[in-house]
Amino acid sequence: MKAFVIIATKGRAKETYLLLDYLARQTLIPSHVIVVGSELRDIEGLDMHPLVSEGQVTILLSQAGLTIQRNAGLDALIPYVGSLFSNEWFVAFFDDDFRPASNWLENAATAMQSWKELAGITGHVLADGIKSEFGIPEKDAQQYLTGIKPAELHWTNSAKTRVLQGLYGCNMAFRGTVASNARFDEKLPLYGWQEDYDFANRAKRYGVVALVPACKGVHLGASSGRTSGVRFGYSQIANPIYLARKGTMSWRMAGRLMSRNILSNLAKTLLRVHIKDFPGRLQGNMRACLHLLLGKLDPLRVLDI
């Protein structure tokens, strides 16, 4: 089974270069990799990577936005898929600061070959720096991958494969059947919060989505390239309501996400926790709630903030 990889990057050219190093060491070498930036600084220096010089990587620019950039990658993938049948290939989406174990792609292929109903997967995140101030240092990634550092507590930590409602966007893969027919919702702009849940739920038209623990990796949670606190806080309210109205997220889950985020942002603002811009997030939450009351709530309004 052939593997392809799409990397949407913003402000992290160095991190993307190192991710290409990890892809070059995969036991199942990707047939092609597409890197999508939004401006020249996003891809600076990537043309010097050996995979690029060998013709295994395409680098392109698109309008900024995670969903837009991933869609540009899917569109650019079409010529490389060629005449392959949809069950003969899959595409993995890795965040530019994700570090996959060397057998991530091989284990994903094995899972899809042995479970024909499997439409999409996410892997076991050994450590996730997204909730820390500075993320996980690059040098620590290998220590987690080799077991020198034990895996941290994470919702993807599981002893067996299990069916999920949504996937974790930092490392997920979809069968060709999904990638040929579905696109990310570009009404979820910038960081695209919950775009992975939305896409995974639409992928379930073609089968099940599941956690495959054999696909291990580390999410560094790099701080560069992140959306501002106010904008992110707005998306924490606008995106779940949009997805619930759309039907790809239950109202129950949307309510749980929103209430949890508001309470967390409020508590951390009052406690003066400085690892993230929690006052900004809370401000964004409140602005979105006001727009909801005024009938103006829309994920795209975050672009005006």
Wavefront OBJ file of the C-alpha trace (Angstrom):
o trace
v 0.000 0.000 0.000
v 1.418 3.370 -1.025
v 1.708 6.189 1.486
v 1.573 9.907 0.775
v 2.086 12.782 3.220
v 0.740 16.339 3.353
v 2.269 18.954 5.664
v 0.590 22.342 6.094
v 3.052 24.735 7.691
v 2.990 28.298 8.967
v 6.063 30.046 10.357
v 7.916 26.779 11.027
v 10.326 26.140 8.190
v 12.981 24.668 10.512
v 10.487 22.321 12.173
v 9.255 21.195 8.753
v 12.811 20.485 7.591
v 13.312 18.209 10.599
v 9.996 16.462 9.931
v 11.260 15.681 6.427
v 14.265 14.022 8.112
v 11.857 11.771 10.015
v 9.964 10.937 6.815
v 13.221 10.014 5.082
v 13.794 7.395 7.807
v 10.385 5.730 7.522
v 10.368 1.962 7.029
v 7.684 2.632 4.416
v 9.066 5.557 2.458
v 6.272 7.897 1.336
v 5.692 7.818 -2.399
v 5.432 11.587 -2.332
v 5.307 14.408 0.198
v 3.577 17.743 -0.342
v 4.500 20.729 1.832
v 2.137 23.700 1.713
v 3.125 27.079 3.132
v 1.389 30.425 2.894
v 4.417 32.671 2.310
v 8.063 32.300 1.403
v 9.338 32.308 4.982
v 7.197 29.219 5.701
v 9.265 27.166 3.250
v 12.630 28.888 3.509
v 15.501 26.412 3.150
v 13.303 23.389 2.433
v 14.574 23.219 -1.148
v 17.933 22.139 0.320
v 16.524 18.945 1.841
v 17.693 15.701 0.151
v 14.102 14.496 -0.322
v 13.367 17.651 -2.310
v 16.450 17.319 -4.500
v 15.487 13.689 -5.151
v 12.071 14.766 -6.398
v 10.131 13.147 -3.554
v 8.747 16.412 -2.187
v 6.623 19.108 -3.788
v 6.688 22.536 -2.123
v 3.935 25.034 -2.853
v 2.248 28.133 -1.502
v -1.442 28.788 -0.962
v -3.645 31.219 0.919
v -3.029 31.015 4.680
v -5.243 28.747 6.767
v -4.871 25.139 7.879
v -7.922 23.857 6.013
v -7.069 25.816 2.860
v -3.463 24.605 2.875
v -4.455 20.973 3.439
v -6.935 21.189 0.574
v -4.235 22.640 -1.662
v -2.115 19.632 -0.725
v -4.918 17.210 -1.587
v -5.456 18.888 -4.940
v -1.721 18.789 -5.686
v -1.637 15.103 -4.768
v -3.907 14.051 -7.654
v -1.175 13.644 -10.326
v 0.978 11.547 -7.967
v -1.853 9.165 -7.131
v -2.276 8.574 -10.851
v -4.113 5.402 -11.769
v -3.951 3.853 -8.304
v -7.197 2.387 -6.987
v -8.497 4.206 -3.923
v -7.812 1.191 -1.683
v -4.186 1.034 -2.790
v -3.041 4.248 -1.117
v -3.562 6.540 1.835
v -2.503 10.047 2.797
v -1.149 11.062 6.203
v -1.472 14.579 7.577
v 1.296 15.531 9.995
v 1.631 18.834 11.825
v 5.017 20.370 11.083
v 5.985 19.853 14.735
v 4.956 16.185 14.875
v 7.705 13.583 15.084
v 6.556 10.128 13.897
v 8.209 6.874 14.882
v 10.102 5.329 11.976
v 7.361 2.733 11.395
v 4.372 5.116 11.593
v 3.508 4.874 7.898
v 4.186 1.138 7.718
v 1.915 0.444 10.684
v -0.789 2.653 9.200
v -0.605 0.687 5.954
v -0.767 -2.617 7.834
v -3.849 -1.481 9.751
v -5.650 -0.389 6.592
v -4.750 -3.555 4.708
v -5.966 -5.823 7.511
v -9.151 -3.840 8.305
v -10.949 -3.038 5.057
v -13.619 -0.915 6.799
v -10.968 1.410 8.215
v -11.371 4.842 6.596
v -9.069 6.901 8.817
v -6.707 6.582 11.757
v -4.854 8.548 14.381
v -1.871 7.306 16.348
v -0.639 7.135 19.929
v 0.862 10.480 20.978
v 3.642 9.575 23.416
v 3.974 13.169 24.582
v 2.081 16.329 23.675
v 3.536 19.780 24.251
v 0.403 21.643 23.163
v -0.594 22.447 26.760
v 2.806 23.683 27.887
v 4.264 27.147 27.456
v 7.193 26.291 25.215
v 6.290 22.788 24.058
v 8.551 19.744 24.084
v 12.210 20.339 23.123
v 13.250 18.802 19.833
v 15.973 16.785 21.546
v 13.406 15.054 23.782
v 11.393 13.647 20.877
v 13.847 10.807 20.230
v 13.939 9.953 23.928
v 10.178 9.446 23.934
v 10.306 7.476 20.691
v 13.057 5.167 21.941
v 11.479 4.699 25.358
v 14.216 6.458 27.324
v 11.458 8.773 28.465
v 8.192 6.983 29.350
v 5.045 7.933 27.486
v 2.984 10.642 29.164
v -0.689 10.393 30.004
v -2.727 11.114 26.899
v -6.161 10.168 25.606
v -4.525 8.292 22.707
v -2.666 5.988 25.117
v -4.316 2.618 24.524
v -3.282 -1.014 24.456
v -5.500 -1.864 21.493
v -7.065 -0.388 18.392
v -10.432 1.211 19.101
v -13.071 3.041 17.105
v -13.268 6.822 17.667
v -15.709 9.628 16.995
v -12.955 11.960 15.746
v -9.220 11.983 15.063
v -6.300 14.050 16.341
v -5.183 16.353 13.552
v -1.480 16.446 14.432
v -1.174 12.872 13.121
v -3.922 11.270 11.106
v -4.251 9.328 7.884
v -7.102 8.577 5.504
v -7.659 5.923 2.880
v -7.626 7.041 -0.751
v -11.392 6.663 -0.919
v -11.754 9.530 1.562
v -8.941 11.693 0.211
v -10.321 11.478 -3.327
v -13.798 12.647 -2.360
v -13.598 14.871 0.736
v -12.049 18.238 1.455
v -11.493 20.205 4.660
v -14.076 22.857 5.477
v -12.546 26.215 4.577
v -15.138 28.027 6.680
v -12.918 26.987 9.612
v -10.140 29.547 9.050
v -6.642 30.106 10.410
v -5.836 27.377 12.959
v -9.060 25.596 11.899
v -9.872 24.371 15.404
v -11.906 21.103 15.297
v -11.327 20.733 11.552
v -9.945 17.267 12.275
v -13.142 16.195 14.065
v -15.254 17.553 11.221
v -13.233 15.844 8.488
v -13.116 12.539 10.389
v -16.874 12.568 10.837
v -17.391 13.052 7.111
v -14.854 10.272 6.494
v -17.141 7.901 8.399
v -19.372 7.797 5.307
v -16.704 5.494 3.894
v -16.007 3.348 6.976
v -14.826 3.708 10.555
v -12.142 5.929 12.052
v -9.957 4.516 14.786
v -6.985 4.869 17.077
v -4.081 2.655 15.985
v -1.634 2.553 18.938
v 1.143 1.074 16.794
v 1.440 4.431 15.028
v 3.446 6.302 17.649
v 4.812 9.796 17.677
v 5.516 12.978 19.617
v 3.705 16.296 19.201
v 6.172 19.001 20.150
v 3.519 21.728 20.434
v 5.853 24.423 19.085
v 4.714 27.912 20.079
v 5.686 29.638 16.833
v 2.985 30.069 14.203
v 0.063 29.826 16.636
v -3.139 31.857 16.402
v -3.554 34.790 18.839
v -5.350 34.143 22.115
v -8.389 36.266 21.213
v -8.811 34.627 17.829
v -8.379 31.154 19.269
v -10.901 31.920 22.011
v -13.426 33.069 19.410
v -12.959 29.808 17.488
v -13.462 27.816 20.697
v -17.097 28.965 20.617
v -17.800 29.659 16.951
v -16.429 26.417 15.527
v -18.313 23.907 17.737
v -21.616 25.741 17.173
v -20.958 25.823 13.420
v -20.191 22.085 13.367
v -23.233 21.255 15.502
v -25.459 23.206 13.119
v -23.750 21.452 10.240
v -24.341 18.042 11.811
v -20.767 16.769 12.107
v -20.657 17.351 15.880
v -23.381 16.622 18.418
v -24.827 19.539 20.374
v -23.893 17.661 23.515
v -20.225 17.517 22.557
v -20.269 21.126 21.351
v -21.713 22.243 24.678
v -19.152 20.236 26.610
v -16.265 21.709 24.604
v -17.461 25.275 24.974
v -18.261 25.111 28.684
v -14.973 23.389 29.456
v -12.984 25.992 27.526
v -14.760 28.989 29.063
v -14.321 27.636 32.587
v -10.676 26.731 31.960
v -9.862 30.129 30.451
v -11.642 31.909 33.298
v -9.891 29.896 36.021
v -6.444 30.267 34.477
v -6.983 33.981 33.957
v -7.921 34.452 37.612
v -5.003 32.282 38.741
v -2.653 34.234 36.453
v -1.401 31.158 34.645
v 0.955 32.513 32.003
v 1.756 29.497 29.831
v -0.837 30.693 27.290
v -2.804 33.882 26.619
v -5.790 32.796 28.694
v -7.114 36.368 29.177
v -7.090 36.721 25.397
v -8.873 33.409 24.977
v -11.504 34.426 27.511
v -11.983 37.711 25.694
v -12.458 35.775 22.461
v -14.959 33.459 24.180
v -16.994 36.440 25.359
v -16.918 38.131 21.977
v -18.200 34.953 20.337
v -20.979 34.627 22.935
v -22.019 38.208 22.216
v -22.087 37.491 18.485
v -24.202 34.406 19.210
v -26.754 36.536 21.066
v -26.746 39.095 18.246
v -27.144 36.411 15.585
v -23.771 37.280 14.034
v -21.710 34.269 15.099
v -19.648 32.833 12.254
v -16.239 31.083 12.291
v -15.057 33.400 9.511
v -15.545 36.481 11.709
v -12.327 35.517 13.479
v -10.532 36.977 10.454
v -11.771 40.433 11.436
v -10.448 40.233 14.992
l 1 2 3 4 5 6 7 8 9 10 11 12 13 14 15 16 17 18 19 20 21 22 23 24 25 26 27 28 29 30 31 32 33 34 35 36 37 38 39 40 41 42 43 44 45 46 47 48 49 50 51 52 53 54 55 56 57 58 59 60 61 62 63 64 65 66 67 68 69 70 71 72 73 74 75 76 77 78 79 80 81 82 83 84 85 86 87 88 89 90 91 92 93 94 95 96 97 98 99 100 101 102 103 104 105 106 107 108 109 110 111 112 113 114 115 116 117 118 119 120 121 122 123 124 125 126 127 128 129 130 131 132 133 134 135 136 137 138 139 140 141 142 143 144 145 146 147 148 149 150 151 152 153 154 155 156 157 158 159 160 161 162 163 164 165 166 167 168 169 170 171 172 173 174 175 176 177 178 179 180 181 182 183 184 185 186 187 188 189 190 191 192 193 194 195 196 197 198 199 200 201 202 203 204 205 206 207 208 209 210 211 212 213 214 215 216 217 218 219 220 221 222 223 224 225 226 227 228 229 230 231 232 233 234 235 236 237 238 239 240 241 242 243 244 245 246 247 248 249 250 251 252 253 254 255 256 257 258 259 260 261 262 263 264 265 266 267 268 269 270 271 272 273 274 275 276 277 278 279 280 281 282 283 284 285 286 287 288 289 290 291 292 293 294 295 296 297 298 299 300 301 302 303 304 305
